[in-house]
Amino acid sequence: LEFRRVLFRSAIFRQALVGILECDRDGCLVSVNDKLCDMARRSEADLIGLRLQDLTLAEDAAREAPLFAAARDRGEGYVIEKRMIWPDSTARWMRGTVTPVVDAAGRVSRIAIMCEDVTQRHNDEERQKLLMAELNHRVRNNLAAIQAIARLTARGDASKAEYVESLQ
């Protein structure tokens, strides 16, 4: 039964559709699956021994540091979206679900992280923000033009009824 359990866990780790890594209490990678290697564009040999910070954009690493400390020290898991640095120095957005792994004594011995590439969603959100800003700009311009026309029309000697009719 124990052999089956180990085999099952091994198969899940190797064949998962998300990147999975395991690191020690200091954040050094001790195991990675093939999907994570694909996501990081590095081999397993290149990844093992690196620290999480080595793979993370500096500002995101600073944001994650207190969360990782809480996971390591108090066993608090967390979810974070951060940028992973590729070997060519470009970055991809990753969503990491971080789970402390406790030993028999209840002490956090390792940290397991499941990673999913969410770059496309981030790009889509940025594009949507840009389009909304452009739409707001155009609406404001149209409203300003309408207000200017209304003010110019109101300057005439016409009565209120004639003014209202001229706007229609």
C-alpha positions as CSV (number, residue, x, y, z in Angstrom):
1,L,0.0,0.0,0.0
2,E,2.8,2.4,0.8
3,F,4.5,1.6,-2.5
4,R,1.3,2.5,-4.4
5,R,1.0,5.8,-2.4
6,V,4.6,6.7,-3.3
7,L,4.1,5.7,-6.9
8,F,0.8,7.7,-7.1
9,R,2.5,10.8,-5.6
10,S,5.4,10.5,-8.0
11,A,3.1,10.2,-11.0
12,I,1.1,13.3,-10.0
13,F,4.3,15.3,-9.5
14,R,5.8,14.3,-12.9
15,Q,2.6,14.6,-14.9
16,A,0.8,17.6,-13.4
17,L,-0.4,20.3,-15.7
18,V,1.0,23.0,-13.4
19,G,4.5,23.6,-12.3
20,I,5.4,22.1,-8.9
21,L,8.4,22.8,-6.9
22,E,9.6,22.0,-3.4
23,C,12.0,24.2,-1.5
24,D,13.7,24.0,1.9
25,R,13.0,26.5,4.7
26,D,15.5,28.9,3.2
27,G,13.8,29.0,-0.2
28,C,16.3,26.8,-2.0
29,L,14.7,24.5,-4.6
30,V,15.1,20.8,-3.8
31,S,12.8,19.3,-6.4
32,V,10.9,20.5,-9.5
33,N,8.6,18.8,-12.0
34,D,8.9,18.9,-15.8
35,K,6.2,21.5,-16.2
36,L,8.0,23.9,-13.9
37,C,11.2,23.4,-16.0
38,D,9.2,24.2,-19.1
39,M,7.7,27.3,-17.4
40,A,11.1,28.6,-16.2
41,R,12.9,27.6,-19.4
42,R,15.6,25.9,-17.4
43,S,16.6,22.3,-16.9
44,E,16.1,20.6,-13.6
45,A,19.8,20.6,-12.9
46,D,19.8,24.4,-13.5
47,L,16.9,25.0,-11.1
48,I,17.9,22.8,-8.2
49,G,19.8,24.8,-5.6
50,L,18.5,28.2,-6.9
51,R,16.6,30.3,-4.4
52,L,13.0,31.4,-5.1
53,Q,14.3,35.0,-5.2
54,D,16.7,34.0,-8.0
55,L,13.7,33.3,-10.2
56,T,11.5,36.2,-9.1
57,L,11.6,39.9,-10.2
58,A,13.2,41.9,-7.3
59,E,10.1,44.0,-6.4
60,D,7.9,40.9,-6.3
61,A,10.5,39.0,-4.2
62,A,10.4,41.9,-1.7
63,R,6.6,41.7,-1.6
64,E,6.7,37.9,-1.1
65,A,9.4,37.8,1.6
66,P,7.1,38.4,4.6
67,L,4.6,35.9,3.2
68,F,7.3,33.2,2.8
69,A,8.6,33.9,6.3
70,A,5.0,33.4,7.7
71,A,4.8,30.1,5.8
72,R,8.2,28.9,7.1
73,D,7.7,30.1,10.7
74,R,4.0,29.7,11.3
75,G,2.9,27.3,8.6
76,E,0.6,29.9,6.9
77,G,0.0,29.1,3.2
78,Y,-0.6,31.9,0.7
79,V,-1.4,32.6,-2.9
80,I,0.6,35.2,-4.8
81,E,0.9,36.5,-8.4
82,K,4.4,37.4,-9.2
83,R,6.8,37.6,-12.2
84,M,9.2,34.8,-12.9
85,I,12.4,35.8,-14.6
86,W,13.4,33.8,-17.7
87,P,17.1,33.2,-18.6
88,D,16.8,35.9,-21.3
89,S,15.8,38.4,-18.5
90,T,12.2,38.7,-19.7
91,A,9.5,38.0,-17.1
92,R,6.2,36.0,-17.1
93,W,3.4,36.3,-14.6
94,M,2.9,33.3,-12.4
95,R,0.3,32.5,-9.8
96,G,1.8,30.4,-7.0
97,T,-0.2,28.5,-4.4
98,V,2.3,28.1,-1.5
99,T,1.7,25.2,1.0
100,P,4.0,24.6,4.0
101,V,4.8,20.9,4.5
102,V,5.1,19.9,8.2
103,D,7.0,17.0,9.6
104,A,5.9,14.5,12.3
105,A,6.9,17.0,15.0
106,G,4.6,19.7,13.4
107,R,7.5,21.8,12.2
108,V,7.6,23.2,8.7
109,S,10.3,21.2,6.9
110,R,9.6,22.1,3.3
111,I,7.5,24.4,1.2
112,A,5.5,23.1,-1.8
113,I,4.5,25.5,-4.5
114,M,2.2,25.0,-7.4
115,C,2.7,27.5,-10.2
116,E,0.4,28.5,-13.1
117,D,1.4,30.9,-15.9
118,V,-1.1,33.8,-15.9
119,T,0.7,36.1,-18.2
120,Q,-2.1,36.1,-20.8
121,R,-4.7,37.1,-18.2
122,H,-2.4,40.0,-17.0
123,N,-1.9,41.1,-20.6
124,D,-5.6,41.0,-21.2
125,E,-6.3,43.0,-18.1
126,E,-3.7,45.6,-19.1
127,R,-5.2,45.9,-22.6
128,Q,-8.7,46.3,-21.1
129,K,-7.5,49.1,-18.8
130,L,-5.9,50.9,-21.8
131,L,-9.1,50.5,-23.8
132,M,-11.3,51.8,-20.9
133,A,-8.9,54.8,-20.5
134,E,-9.2,55.6,-24.3
135,L,-13.0,55.2,-24.1
136,N,-13.2,57.6,-21.2
137,H,-11.0,60.1,-23.0
138,R,-13.2,60.0,-26.1
139,V,-16.4,60.3,-24.1
140,R,-15.0,63.4,-22.2
141,N,-14.0,65.0,-25.6
142,N,-17.5,64.4,-27.0
143,L,-19.1,65.8,-23.9
144,A,-16.9,68.9,-24.0
145,A,-17.8,69.5,-27.7
146,I,-21.5,69.1,-26.9
147,Q,-21.2,71.6,-23.9
148,A,-19.4,74.1,-26.2
149,I,-22.1,73.9,-28.8
150,A,-24.8,74.3,-26.1
151,R,-23.0,77.4,-24.7
152,L,-22.6,79.0,-28.1
153,T,-26.2,78.3,-29.0
154,A,-27.4,79.9,-25.6
155,R,-25.5,83.1,-26.4
156,G,-28.1,84.2,-28.9
157,D,-31.1,86.4,-28.3
158,A,-33.6,83.5,-28.6
159,S,-36.2,82.7,-26.0
160,K,-35.9,79.7,-23.8
161,A,-38.3,77.7,-26.1
162,E,-36.3,78.6,-29.2
163,Y,-33.1,77.6,-27.4
164,V,-34.5,74.2,-26.5
165,E,-35.7,73.7,-30.0
166,S,-32.3,74.6,-31.5
167,L,-30.7,71.9,-29.4
168,Q,-33.0,69.2,-30.9
